[in-house]
Amino acid sequence: MAKKTGKTYDETVAKLKKRYDGYRFAPEGASMYNPFSLLSTFMSNFYGYYWFKTGTPTFLTNTLQKSGFDIRTLDNDITIPVKKIDDYRAGETSLTPLLYQTGYLTIKSYDADIDSFTLGYPNEEVKYGFLDELLPAFIPKWGLDDSFSIITFIKTLRSGEVDDFMNLLRAYYAAIPYDLEDNRDKDASAEEALAQIDNQGYLIPYTADHRRLVKIGVEFSKEAKGIKRWLTSALSL
Protein backbone atom coordinates (compact mmCIF):
# COMPACT_ATOMS: atom_id res chain seq x y z
CA MET A 1 0.00 0.00 0.00
CA ALA A 2 2.87 2.35 0.73
CA LYS A 3 4.13 1.90 -2.81
CA LYS A 4 0.72 2.46 -4.38
CA THR A 5 0.07 5.64 -2.37
CA GLY A 6 3.58 7.04 -2.88
CA LYS A 7 4.44 7.04 0.84
CA THR A 8 7.15 5.38 2.88
CA TYR A 9 6.43 2.33 5.00
CA ASP A 10 6.68 4.35 8.23
CA GLU A 11 4.40 7.09 6.90
CA THR A 12 1.81 4.50 5.88
CA VAL A 13 1.87 2.74 9.24
CA ALA A 14 1.57 6.07 11.07
CA LYS A 15 -1.45 7.11 9.00
CA LEU A 16 -3.16 3.74 9.42
CA LYS A 17 -2.63 3.95 13.17
CA LYS A 18 -3.96 7.50 13.40
CA ARG A 19 -7.00 6.71 11.28
CA TYR A 20 -8.03 3.22 12.48
CA ASP A 21 -6.20 2.24 15.69
CA GLY A 22 -7.01 3.23 19.27
CA TYR A 23 -9.75 0.91 20.53
CA ARG A 24 -9.15 -0.22 24.10
CA PHE A 25 -11.60 -2.11 26.29
CA ALA A 26 -9.48 -2.67 29.39
CA PRO A 27 -7.33 -0.47 31.63
CA GLU A 28 -4.13 -2.04 30.32
CA GLY A 29 -2.94 -3.70 27.15
CA ALA A 30 -2.37 -2.78 23.53
CA SER A 31 -4.93 -0.84 21.55
CA MET A 32 -6.79 -2.45 18.68
CA TYR A 33 -7.41 -1.53 15.06
CA ASN A 34 -10.85 -1.63 13.50
CA PRO A 35 -10.45 -4.82 11.41
CA PHE A 36 -13.25 -4.01 8.97
CA SER A 37 -11.82 -0.58 8.17
CA LEU A 38 -8.26 -1.87 7.97
CA LEU A 39 -9.15 -4.65 5.52
CA SER A 40 -11.28 -2.26 3.49
CA THR A 41 -8.33 0.14 3.25
CA PHE A 42 -5.99 -2.61 2.07
CA MET A 43 -8.51 -3.74 -0.54
CA SER A 44 -9.15 -0.26 -1.94
CA ASN A 45 -5.77 1.40 -1.23
CA PHE A 46 -7.78 4.37 0.01
CA TYR A 47 -8.03 5.85 3.51
CA GLY A 48 -11.80 5.97 3.80
CA TYR A 49 -14.37 6.18 6.58
CA TYR A 50 -15.59 2.61 6.32
CA TRP A 51 -16.97 2.12 9.81
CA PHE A 52 -19.99 4.32 9.12
CA LYS A 53 -20.84 2.39 5.97
CA THR A 54 -22.00 -0.43 8.24
CA GLY A 55 -24.80 1.87 9.42
CA THR A 56 -25.49 4.40 12.16
CA PRO A 57 -27.48 3.00 15.11
CA THR A 58 -31.02 4.37 14.93
CA PHE A 59 -31.40 4.07 18.69
CA LEU A 60 -28.32 6.25 19.26
CA THR A 61 -29.53 8.88 16.79
CA ASN A 62 -32.98 9.03 18.38
CA THR A 63 -31.50 9.21 21.87
CA LEU A 64 -29.22 12.10 20.92
CA GLN A 65 -32.15 13.91 19.34
CA LYS A 66 -34.22 13.70 22.50
CA SER A 67 -31.50 14.31 25.07
CA GLY A 68 -30.08 17.67 23.98
CA PHE A 69 -26.61 16.19 24.54
CA ASP A 70 -23.87 18.83 24.18
CA ILE A 71 -21.56 17.42 21.50
CA ARG A 72 -18.89 19.99 22.42
CA THR A 73 -18.09 17.98 25.55
CA LEU A 74 -16.53 15.34 23.29
CA ASP A 75 -13.82 17.75 22.15
CA ASN A 76 -12.02 16.95 25.38
CA ASP A 77 -11.58 13.59 27.04
CA ILE A 78 -14.33 12.60 29.47
CA THR A 79 -13.83 11.09 32.93
CA ILE A 80 -16.33 8.49 34.15
CA PRO A 81 -16.37 6.16 37.20
CA VAL A 82 -15.60 2.56 36.25
CA LYS A 83 -18.88 1.32 37.70
CA LYS A 84 -20.80 3.65 35.37
CA ILE A 85 -19.20 2.73 32.08
CA ASP A 86 -21.48 -0.24 31.36
CA ASP A 87 -24.47 1.12 33.23
CA TYR A 88 -26.54 2.93 30.58
CA ARG A 89 -30.30 2.69 30.96
CA ALA A 90 -33.04 4.29 28.91
CA GLY A 91 -33.77 7.71 30.30
CA GLU A 92 -30.29 8.29 31.69
CA THR A 93 -29.17 11.93 31.58
CA SER A 94 -25.56 11.01 30.76
CA LEU A 95 -25.02 9.47 27.34
CA THR A 96 -21.33 8.76 27.93
CA PRO A 97 -21.85 5.04 28.69
CA LEU A 98 -23.97 4.67 25.53
CA LEU A 99 -21.33 6.36 23.38
CA TYR A 100 -18.73 3.99 24.85
CA GLN A 101 -20.88 0.92 24.28
CA THR A 102 -21.55 1.87 20.66
CA GLY A 103 -17.85 2.46 19.91
CA TYR A 104 -17.79 6.25 19.58
CA LEU A 105 -15.69 6.54 22.73
CA THR A 106 -12.98 4.24 24.03
CA ILE A 107 -10.74 3.93 27.09
CA LYS A 108 -7.76 6.27 26.99
CA SER A 109 -6.46 5.75 30.53
CA TYR A 110 -7.35 4.48 33.99
CA ASP A 111 -6.88 6.30 37.30
CA ALA A 112 -6.66 3.74 40.10
CA ASP A 113 -6.75 6.39 42.82
CA ILE A 114 -10.30 7.42 41.95
CA ASP A 115 -11.26 4.23 40.06
CA SER A 116 -12.21 6.05 36.89
CA PHE A 117 -11.66 5.84 33.15
CA THR A 118 -10.78 8.66 30.80
CA LEU A 119 -12.68 8.22 27.53
CA GLY A 120 -12.17 9.81 24.13
CA TYR A 121 -12.54 9.22 20.41
CA PRO A 122 -10.49 6.14 19.47
CA ASN A 123 -9.23 7.51 16.15
CA GLU A 124 -9.80 9.94 13.28
CA GLU A 125 -12.23 7.65 11.48
CA VAL A 126 -14.64 7.72 14.41
CA LYS A 127 -14.14 11.39 15.31
CA TYR A 128 -14.63 12.88 11.87
CA GLY A 129 -17.11 10.23 10.82
CA PHE A 130 -19.17 11.09 13.87
CA LEU A 131 -19.11 14.80 13.06
CA ASP A 132 -19.83 14.34 9.38
CA GLU A 133 -22.29 11.43 9.45
CA LEU A 134 -24.09 11.41 12.78
CA LEU A 135 -24.52 15.07 13.66
CA PRO A 136 -26.56 15.97 10.55
CA ALA A 137 -29.05 13.29 11.60
CA PHE A 138 -30.18 15.25 14.65
CA ILE A 139 -29.07 18.87 14.18
CA PRO A 140 -31.64 20.99 12.31
CA LYS A 141 -30.59 22.15 8.82
CA TRP A 142 -32.34 25.53 9.19
CA GLY A 143 -32.84 25.61 5.44
CA LEU A 144 -29.11 25.53 4.59
CA ASP A 145 -27.99 24.06 1.29
CA ASP A 146 -25.30 21.42 0.82
CA SER A 147 -22.52 24.03 0.62
CA PHE A 148 -22.67 24.30 4.42
CA SER A 149 -20.71 21.29 5.54
CA ILE A 150 -17.91 20.56 7.96
CA ILE A 151 -15.62 19.88 5.00
CA THR A 152 -16.32 23.34 3.56
CA PHE A 153 -15.43 24.99 6.86
CA ILE A 154 -12.24 22.93 7.21
CA LYS A 155 -11.07 23.68 3.67
CA THR A 156 -11.66 27.38 4.17
CA LEU A 157 -9.66 27.35 7.41
CA ARG A 158 -6.81 25.44 5.81
CA SER A 159 -6.64 27.99 3.00
CA GLY A 160 -5.75 30.66 5.58
CA GLU A 161 -8.40 33.01 4.22
CA VAL A 162 -9.85 34.25 7.50
CA ASP A 163 -12.36 36.63 5.93
CA ASP A 164 -13.72 33.87 3.67
CA PHE A 165 -14.21 31.67 6.71
CA MET A 166 -15.93 34.43 8.65
CA ASN A 167 -18.24 35.21 5.75
CA LEU A 168 -19.20 31.55 5.65
CA LEU A 169 -19.74 31.54 9.41
CA ARG A 170 -21.86 34.70 9.21
CA ALA A 171 -24.07 33.15 6.54
CA TYR A 172 -24.40 29.98 8.61
CA TYR A 173 -25.25 31.91 11.77
CA ALA A 174 -27.79 34.05 9.93
CA ALA A 175 -29.67 30.92 8.87
CA ILE A 176 -30.28 29.88 12.49
CA PRO A 177 -33.71 30.94 13.78
CA TYR A 178 -33.13 33.73 16.26
CA ASP A 179 -35.34 32.14 18.91
CA LEU A 180 -32.87 29.24 19.10
CA GLU A 181 -30.06 31.48 20.28
CA ASP A 182 -29.30 31.98 23.95
CA ASN A 183 -29.97 35.21 25.78
CA ARG A 184 -26.42 36.23 26.50
CA ASP A 185 -25.34 39.76 25.69
CA LYS A 186 -23.92 39.77 22.16
CA ASP A 187 -23.42 43.50 21.76
CA ALA A 188 -19.77 43.70 22.81
CA SER A 189 -17.61 45.29 20.12
CA ALA A 190 -15.07 43.47 17.97
CA GLU A 191 -12.37 45.54 19.65
CA GLU A 192 -13.51 44.35 23.07
CA ALA A 193 -13.54 40.76 21.86
CA LEU A 194 -9.93 41.04 20.66
CA ALA A 195 -8.91 42.57 23.96
CA GLN A 196 -10.55 39.70 25.82
CA ILE A 197 -8.39 37.20 23.93
CA ASP A 198 -5.29 38.99 25.23
CA ASN A 199 -6.60 39.67 28.73
CA GLN A 200 -7.72 36.09 29.29
CA GLY A 201 -4.59 34.58 27.73
CA TYR A 202 -6.57 32.39 25.34
CA LEU A 203 -3.66 32.07 22.91
CA ILE A 204 -0.98 31.18 25.44
CA PRO A 205 -1.45 27.38 25.10
CA TYR A 206 -0.81 27.67 21.36
CA THR A 207 2.26 29.91 21.32
CA ALA A 208 4.58 26.90 20.95
CA ASP A 209 2.69 25.84 17.84
CA HIS A 210 4.50 26.40 14.55
CA ARG A 211 1.32 27.13 12.67
CA ARG A 212 0.04 30.63 11.93
CA LEU A 213 -2.04 32.01 14.78
CA VAL A 214 -4.74 34.60 14.16
CA LYS A 215 -6.94 36.32 16.72
CA ILE A 216 -10.50 37.07 15.64
CA GLY A 217 -12.73 39.46 17.55
CA VAL A 218 -16.36 38.94 16.56
CA GLU A 219 -19.12 41.45 17.17
CA PHE A 220 -22.69 40.16 17.33
CA SER A 221 -25.76 42.31 16.90
CA LYS A 222 -29.17 41.56 18.33
CA GLU A 223 -30.72 43.86 15.75
CA ALA A 224 -28.99 42.10 12.85
CA LYS A 225 -29.62 38.74 14.55
CA GLY A 226 -26.13 37.51 13.81
CA ILE A 227 -22.53 38.50 13.20
CA LYS A 228 -22.21 42.21 12.52
CA ARG A 229 -18.45 42.64 12.02
CA TRP A 230 -15.09 41.20 12.99
CA LEU A 231 -11.47 42.23 13.39
CA THR A 232 -8.41 40.04 12.98
CA SER A 233 -4.89 40.29 14.32
CA ALA A 234 -2.02 37.93 13.54
CA LEU A 235 -0.03 36.86 16.60
CA SER A 236 3.46 38.31 16.82
CA LEU A 237 5.91 35.97 18.54
Protein Blocks (a to p, Z undefined) as FASTA:
>chain_A
ZZmnopafklmmmmmmmmmgoiacbfbdcddddfklmmmmmmnopacdfklmnopafklm
mmmmmnopafklmmpccdddfklmmmccehiablklmmmmnopaccfbdcfklopadddd
fblklmmmmmmmmmmmmgcfklpafklcfklmmmmmmnopaklmmmmmmmmmmmpcfklp
ccbdfkbcfklmmmmmmmnommmmmmmpcbdcddddddddfklopafbdcdddddZZ
